Amino acid sequence: MKLVATTILFFFFSLSGNALFAQNVNFIDAKEMPVGRSAHGTATNGKSIFVCNGFTTQSSYSSEVYEYNLIDDEWSLLTDSTIEKRFSAAEIISEKLYLLNGVDSNNEVVWNLEIVDITTGEIRQGAATLWPAKSVGTAVWQGKLYAFGGSYSDMDFSNKFAVYFPFTDQWTDLPELPVGIETRGEFVDGKLYVFGGWNGGVSNRIDMFNLQTNRWTQIGTMPKGISAHATAVDGTKIWLVGDYSDLESLAYFDTKDNSFHEVQSNMMGRRHAGAVTIDEKLYVVGGNQTSSISSSLPSVQVSEIVSSTLENEDSKSILAFPNPVTDNLNLQQRLKSATIYNVDGKVVKRLFEVVPFQNIDVSDLKSGNYVLIGSSDYQNYKVKFVKQ
C-alpha cells in the first residue's frame, strides 16, 4: 500500500510540475569530436570531458579515449590502448578514469576494470567487476564507484549492484536491483536514483537506493518509458537525455519534491549518447540515430541550465570580501571550481582550484551585481557580490 500511495503522490507532483515549469532549453554546438561516436562512456573532472570506447563511424569497437579540454576548446587523444569495446561505462575519481564492463571485439561481455591516469594516459588493471555485462549503469558518491544492472546477452539482464573502493581495489556486493535491466542513474544526497531502461521492454520505473537504510524503493513512474538514455546531475536535478525511439527526448527529475519535468529543446536527436554537467551547463556528447554505426554523431551540444542553480536553496552561502569590490575578491571557502554570472545568468568568468583568501581578479568586470557559484567535494556554494 505504501508503494501505491507514493506513486500517486509522484504523479501529482509530476503533472503539476510540468504545468507550472514547462520550459525551453536552447542548445548551441560545441566543437565536434574527431569522429562520430556512440555507445561510449562519458566522464568529467570539471575541466575536461572524456569520451571512452564505443563504436565510431569507422569501427564497431574502439580502444580510444579522447579528451575535450574546455578551456582550450580542443579535442586530443589521451590513449588508444584500452580494450576495444562498446557499451562500457566511465567514471572519474581523483583524476583517475575508471573504464568498466562492455562488450569486446569478440562480441563477449567483459569483467575488466581499466584505470587510466588522465595526466599521463597510463593504464593499469583494477579488480575485475563482479559480473560480466554490457550497458552497466554507474555513478560515483564520496569517492566510491557504484555499478548496477546491465545485460549478459540481448535477452539476459542483470540485477546486480556493487560498490568499488579505489584505495583498496575491492568490490563489495550490495542489495540487488528490484529488476534486471540496462539502466542509468545518479546520486543526490546519498541516494541513487535509477530511471527506466531496457530488459526486453522499455521501463518507466524510477527506483531509489538509500545508502543509509541500504534499501531499494520504487518511488514512482515516468509518464513514458525511456531506454538508451544518458543521465547527468546538477544540484538536486537529474537530467535524462535522449531515448531509443524518441531521440529528442529531454527531461529532468527534481529530487527535492520527486517531480518529473519534460522539457522542449532544440537538441539534436540521439540515443546511446553521453551527458555531463559542468558549471551549470549540460553537455550532450555523441550518440547515434539508427542501428548503423554510420549514424554515429560527432556532435557535442551544450546548454546553460544556470537558472535553476542561481536560485538553488541547497547551496551554502560563503563569505566574499570586500563586498562591494573594486579589483580583487577573496573567498573564505576552498573551491574545486567556481563560475561568476551576471544578472542575466551569463558566464563572465571561470575559476579552478580557488584557495581561501586568494585574490580573484574581477577588475575586468563591468560595474553591477554578480553571483559566484562554486563546488567543493559534494557541496555547492553561492555568494552574491557587487562590482563597483
DAPE-V525546 format. One record per residue. N is the residue number from 0. SS is DSSP state (alpha for helix, beta for strand, coil for the rest). OMEGA is omega in radians with two decimals (* if undefined). D_LAST is the distance of its C-alpha to the last C-alpha in Angstrom with 1 decimal. Layout:
N_SS_OMEGA_D_LAST, N_SS_OMEGA_D_LAST
This chain:
0_coil_3.13_59.0, 1_alpha_-3.14_55.6, 2_alpha_3.13_54.8, 3_alpha_-3.14_55.8, 4_alpha_3.14_53.6, 5_alpha_-3.11_50.6, 6_alpha_3.11_51.2, 7_alpha_3.12_51.5, 8_alpha_3.14_48.3, 9_alpha_3.14_46.6, 10_alpha_3.10_47.8, 11_alpha_3.13_46.5, 12_alpha_-3.07_43.0, 13_alpha_-3.09_43.4, 14_alpha_3.13_44.5, 15_alpha_3.13_42.1, 16_alpha_3.14_39.2, 17_alpha_-3.12_40.2, 18_alpha_-3.03_40.5, 19_alpha_-2.97_37.1, 20_alpha_3.08_35.0, 21_coil_-3.03_36.6, 22_coil_3.04_34.1, 23_beta_3.08_34.0, 24_beta_-3.09_32.6, 25_coil_3.09_31.9, 26_coil_2.96_32.8, 27_beta_-3.13_32.2, 28_beta_2.96_34.4, 29_coil_-3.10_33.4, 30_coil_-3.10_35.6, 31_coil_3.01_39.2, 32_coil_3.12_41.3, 33_coil_3.14_43.9, 34_coil_3.07_46.6, 35_coil_-3.04_46.9, 36_beta_3.13_47.1, 37_beta_-3.13_48.0, 38_coil_-3.07_49.3, 39_coil_2.97_47.0, 40_beta_-3.13_45.0, 41_beta_-3.11_41.2, 42_beta_3.12_38.8, 43_beta_2.98_35.3, 44_coil_-3.14_33.6, 45_coil_3.12_30.1, 46_coil_-3.11_29.9, 47_beta_3.01_33.1, 48_beta_-3.13_35.6, 49_beta_3.14_39.2, 50_beta_-2.87_42.1, 51_beta_3.02_45.4, 52_coil_-3.09_49.1, 53_coil_3.01_50.1, 54_beta_-3.09_52.1, 55_beta_3.10_51.1, 56_coil_-3.14_52.5, 57_coil_-3.00_54.9, 58_coil_3.14_55.8, 59_coil_-3.13_56.6, 60_coil_-3.09_55.4, 61_beta_3.04_52.6, 62_coil_-2.98_52.1, 63_coil_2.95_48.7, 64_beta_3.11_45.2, 65_beta_3.11_42.4, 66_beta_3.03_38.7, 67_beta_3.13_35.8, 68_beta_-3.04_32.9, 69_coil_-3.12_29.8, 70_coil_-3.13_27.7, 71_coil_-3.08_30.4, 72_coil_-3.10_31.6, 73_beta_3.00_35.1, 74_beta_3.07_38.3, 75_beta_3.13_40.5, 76_beta_3.09_43.8, 77_beta_3.09_43.5, 78_beta_3.01_47.2, 79_coil_-3.02_50.3, 80_coil_3.05_52.5, 81_coil_3.10_52.1, 82_coil_3.07_54.9, 83_coil_-3.11_55.4, 84_beta_3.02_54.6, 85_beta_-3.08_52.9, 86_coil_3.04_51.9, 87_coil_-3.11_50.5, 88_beta_-3.14_47.3, 89_beta_3.04_44.4, 90_beta_3.09_41.9, 91_beta_3.01_39.7, 92_beta_3.07_39.7, 93_coil_3.06_38.3, 94_coil_3.00_38.1, 95_beta_-3.13_41.7, 96_beta_-3.10_42.7, 97_beta_3.14_45.6, 98_beta_-3.03_47.9, 99_beta_3.07_50.7, 100_coil_-3.08_53.6, 101_coil_3.08_54.3, 102_beta_-3.00_57.4, 103_beta_-3.04_58.6, 104_coil_2.99_60.4, 105_coil_-3.11_63.7, 106_coil_3.09_62.5, 107_coil_3.08_62.5, 108_beta_-2.98_59.9, 109_coil_3.11_58.6, 110_coil_-2.83_57.8, 111_coil_2.92_55.6, 112_beta_3.10_52.3, 113_beta_-3.11_50.8, 114_beta_-3.05_47.9, 115_beta_3.02_45.9, 116_beta_-3.04_43.6, 117_coil_3.05_40.6, 118_coil_-3.05_39.9, 119_coil_-3.05_43.5, 120_coil_3.12_45.2, 121_coil_-3.05_48.0, 122_beta_2.96_49.9, 123_beta_-3.13_51.9, 124_beta_3.01_53.8, 125_coil_3.11_52.9, 126_coil_-3.13_55.2, 127_coil_3.10_56.7, 128_coil_-3.01_55.5, 129_coil_3.05_57.8, 130_coil_3.09_58.9, 131_coil_-3.07_59.2, 132_coil_2.99_57.3, 133_beta_3.13_55.1, 134_coil_3.06_52.1, 135_coil_3.04_51.3, 136_beta_3.10_48.1, 137_beta_3.05_45.8, 138_beta_-3.13_42.7, 139_beta_3.05_40.9, 140_beta_3.09_40.1, 141_coil_3.02_39.3, 142_coil_3.11_40.5, 143_beta_-3.10_43.8, 144_beta_3.13_45.1, 145_beta_3.13_46.9, 146_beta_-3.05_49.4, 147_beta_3.00_51.2, 148_coil_-3.06_53.8, 149_coil_3.13_54.7, 150_beta_3.07_58.1, 151_beta_3.12_61.1, 152_beta_-3.08_62.5, 153_coil_-3.10_62.0, 154_coil_-3.14_63.7, 155_beta_-2.93_63.2, 156_beta_-3.06_59.9, 157_coil_2.97_58.6, 158_coil_-3.13_57.3, 159_coil_3.12_56.5, 160_beta_-3.07_53.4, 161_beta_3.10_52.5, 162_beta_3.12_49.8, 163_beta_3.12_49.4, 164_beta_-3.05_48.3, 165_coil_-3.04_47.0, 166_coil_3.12_47.6, 167_coil_-3.13_51.3, 168_coil_-3.11_51.8, 169_beta_3.03_53.6, 170_beta_3.06_53.8, 171_beta_3.08_54.6, 172_beta_3.02_56.0, 173_coil_3.13_54.2, 174_coil_-3.02_55.6, 175_coil_3.02_56.5, 176_coil_3.09_54.7, 177_coil_3.12_56.3, 178_coil_2.99_57.5, 179_coil_-2.98_58.0, 180_coil_2.88_55.5, 181_beta_-3.00_53.3, 182_beta_-3.14_49.9, 183_beta_3.13_46.2, 184_beta_-3.11_43.8, 185_beta_3.08_40.7, 186_beta_2.91_39.7, 187_beta_3.05_37.4, 188_coil_3.07_37.4, 189_coil_3.12_40.7, 190_beta_3.10_42.5, 191_beta_3.13_43.7, 192_beta_-3.06_43.8, 193_beta_-2.97_46.3, 194_beta_2.96_46.6, 195_beta_3.12_49.7, 196_beta_-3.05_51.4, 197_beta_3.01_54.9, 198_coil_-3.04_58.2, 199_coil_3.03_60.7, 200_coil_-3.11_58.8, 201_beta_-3.09_55.2, 202_beta_2.99_53.7, 203_beta_-3.12_51.3, 204_beta_2.88_51.1, 205_beta_3.13_48.1, 206_beta_-3.11_49.0, 207_beta_3.05_47.0, 208_beta_-3.12_47.9, 209_beta_-3.12_46.6, 210_coil_-3.12_46.5, 211_coil_-3.10_47.0, 212_coil_-3.13_50.1, 213_coil_-3.07_51.3, 214_beta_3.00_52.3, 215_beta_3.05_51.9, 216_beta_2.97_51.4, 217_beta_-3.05_51.4, 218_beta_3.09_48.6, 219_beta_3.08_49.2, 220_beta_3.08_49.8, 221_coil_3.12_47.8, 222_coil_3.13_48.8, 223_coil_3.05_50.2, 224_coil_3.06_51.3, 225_coil_3.06_49.3, 226_coil_-3.10_50.3, 227_coil_-3.10_49.3, 228_coil_3.04_45.7, 229_beta_3.09_42.7, 230_beta_3.06_40.3, 231_beta_-3.06_36.8, 232_beta_3.08_34.8, 233_beta_-3.09_31.1, 234_coil_3.12_30.4, 235_coil_-3.06_33.1, 236_beta_3.07_34.1, 237_beta_-3.12_36.8, 238_beta_3.14_37.0, 239_beta_-2.93_40.6, 240_beta_3.05_40.9, 241_coil_-3.14_44.0, 242_coil_-3.10_47.6, 243_coil_-3.11_51.0, 244_coil_3.14_52.0, 245_coil_-2.97_48.9, 246_coil_-3.08_47.0, 247_coil_-3.10_43.9, 248_coil_3.07_43.6, 249_beta_-3.12_40.1, 250_beta_2.97_39.4, 251_beta_3.11_37.6, 252_beta_-3.14_38.8, 253_beta_-3.08_36.6, 254_coil_3.11_37.9, 255_coil_-3.10_36.3, 256_coil_-3.13_38.9, 257_coil_3.14_41.2, 258_beta_-3.10_40.4, 259_beta_-3.05_41.1, 260_beta_2.99_39.2, 261_beta_-2.99_40.6, 262_coil_3.03_38.0, 263_beta_-3.14_38.4, 264_beta_3.05_37.1, 265_coil_-3.14_37.8, 266_coil_3.04_38.6, 267_coil_-3.10_41.5, 268_coil_-3.10_44.5, 269_coil_3.00_45.5, 270_beta_-3.09_47.3, 271_coil_3.13_47.6, 272_coil_3.00_44.0, 273_beta_3.12_41.3, 274_beta_3.03_38.0, 275_beta_2.99_35.0, 276_beta_3.10_31.5, 277_beta_3.09_28.6, 278_coil_3.09_24.9, 279_coil_2.99_25.8, 280_beta_3.08_27.8, 281_beta_3.10_31.5, 282_beta_3.10_33.6, 283_beta_-2.90_37.2, 284_beta_3.00_39.5, 285_coil_-3.06_42.9, 286_coil_3.11_45.8, 287_beta_-3.06_48.8, 288_coil_3.06_50.3, 289_coil_3.13_54.0, 290_coil_-3.13_56.5, 291_coil_3.10_56.7, 292_alpha_3.14_54.6, 293_alpha_3.12_54.1, 294_alpha_3.12_51.7, 295_coil_-2.99_49.3, 296_beta_2.95_45.8, 297_coil_-3.00_43.5, 298_coil_2.92_40.7, 299_beta_3.11_37.4, 300_beta_-3.08_35.2, 301_beta_3.12_31.7, 302_beta_3.01_29.9, 303_beta_3.01_26.6, 304_coil_-3.01_27.5, 305_alpha_-3.02_24.0, 306_alpha_3.14_24.3, 307_alpha_-3.09_26.6, 308_alpha_-3.13_24.6, 309_alpha_3.13_21.3, 310_coil_-3.06_23.4, 311_coil_-3.11_25.6, 312_coil_-3.12_26.6, 313_coil_3.10_28.3, 314_coil_3.11_25.2, 315_beta_3.08_24.5, 316_beta_3.06_21.3, 317_coil_-3.12_19.9, 318_coil_3.02_17.7, 319_beta_-3.10_14.4, 320_beta_-0.19_12.9, 321_coil_-3.13_10.8, 322_coil_0.20_9.1, 323_coil_-3.09_6.2, 324_beta_3.10_5.9, 325_coil_-3.05_5.3, 326_coil_-3.02_8.7, 327_beta_3.12_11.2, 328_beta_3.09_11.7, 329_beta_3.10_15.1, 330_beta_3.13_17.4, 331_coil_-3.02_20.5, 332_coil_3.01_22.6, 333_coil_-3.12_24.5, 334_beta_3.06_24.1, 335_beta_3.08_26.5, 336_beta_3.14_24.1, 337_beta_3.11_20.7, 338_beta_3.11_19.0, 339_beta_-3.13_15.4, 340_beta_3.01_15.5, 341_beta_-3.05_13.5, 342_coil_3.11_14.6, 343_coil_-3.14_17.7, 344_coil_3.12_18.8, 345_coil_3.12_18.7, 346_beta_3.10_18.5, 347_beta_3.13_15.7, 348_beta_3.07_16.6, 349_beta_-3.09_19.7, 350_beta_3.09_20.4, 351_beta_3.07_23.9, 352_beta_3.12_25.3, 353_beta_3.12_22.2, 354_coil_3.14_23.4, 355_coil_3.06_22.2, 356_coil_3.03_19.8, 357_coil_3.10_19.4, 358_coil_3.05_16.3, 359_beta_-3.06_14.8, 360_beta_3.08_13.1, 361_coil_-3.09_10.1, 362_coil_-3.11_9.2, 363_coil_-3.14_11.0, 364_coil_3.06_9.1, 365_coil_3.08_7.9, 366_coil_3.14_4.9, 367_beta_-3.11_6.7, 368_beta_-3.10_9.0, 369_beta_3.03_11.0, 370_beta_3.02_14.3, 371_beta_3.11_15.8, 372_beta_-3.11_19.6, 373_beta_3.14_21.9, 374_beta_3.06_25.6, 375_beta_-3.05_27.7, 376_coil_-3.03_31.5, 377_coil_-3.12_32.2, 378_beta_3.04_29.1, 379_beta_-3.13_26.0, 380_beta_-3.10_22.7, 381_beta_3.03_19.5, 382_beta_3.04_16.2, 383_beta_3.09_13.3, 384_beta_-3.12_9.7, 385_beta_3.04_6.3, 386_beta_-3.13_3.8, 387_coil_*_0.0
